[in-house]
Amino acid sequence: MNPGRSTGRPVELRHLRAFLAIADELNVTRAAARLRLTQPAVSRTLAALEKHLGVRLVDRSTHHLALTPEGVAFRDKAAAAVAAFDEALDSGRLRQWPLRLGHAWSAFGPYTTPLLRAWQERHPRTPLELLRIDDRTAGLTRGEVDAALLRGPVDAPGLVAEVLFTEVRVAAVTADGPLAGRTSLALADLADGPVVLNTVSGTTTIGLWPPHARPAATLTVGNTDDWLTAIAAGRGNGVSTASTADMHPHAGVVYVPLDDAPGVPVLLARRDAPGHPALPDLAALAREIIARGP
């Protein structure tokens, strides 16, 4: 197929829904069952979409389906388009349009409750929905939220972000382990044993340690709950931001200050396109809450 070449037949919402079902299931039969369609119908719909776009979205060369690089890039665009369409036809949202604020694990840190209370007082007709979504952009690129509180650099295309404040990092160690009684730690103290990394929504990577002093082993997980469980079970220690200690206390985990780890910027991000009309009010209130202090 030649990129950029399309047929004259229009793409309809059913094409996007079929592709998204295949992208989620990575199996045409399961996607068809989810859509309540026949397998040949879903296959034809995908083929028509690929023909229109002029690119292959799904690699069928192996026994297991996989998205091509073009398919991965198109998935977020398709999800955002379907979400926008569904939202436009939701009569309940027309009467009361909530502002959806995503986060990956620690929301607005110590400012979370003051923000929610102040918003309710000033904008009672516009509910502020705080949604945890285990994704690097907390559902923003997929159109699941209107804005997101993110930590660390975000390089997803089509987003704009404002740095609100910087959080210090802490070590998360096993409660009955040898490091739990320390008043502070250094990154080198964690390198002697396995380090648990949340590779889906977390900000800590192996690059946090100098090349000559990196951990001997790592354990990867996909969300904050699994990260905490692994540390509590003694499978390794971890690094996060200070707000994690407040938002996610755990009987099996002790949070200890880190002396030599750089801080993490907390961002308010949105899509670089017209969005919810209350977004400017949210940004202004967030800055006000920070200036006032937690």
Secondary structure, DSSP 8 states (H G I E B T S, - for coil): --TT---SS---HHHHHHHHHHHHHS-HHHHHHHHTS-HHHHHHHHHHHHHHHTS--EE-SSSS-EE-HHHHHHHHHHHHHHHHHHHHT-HHHHHS--EEEEESSSTTGGGHHHHHHHHHHH-TTS-EEEEE--STTTTTTTTS-SEEEEES----TTEEEEEEEEE-EEEEEETTSTTTT-S-B-HHHHTTS-EEEETTT----GGGS-GGG--S-EEEESSHHHHHHHHHTTS-BEEEEHHHHHH---TTEEEEEBSS---EEEEEEEESS---TTHHHHHHHHHHHHHH--
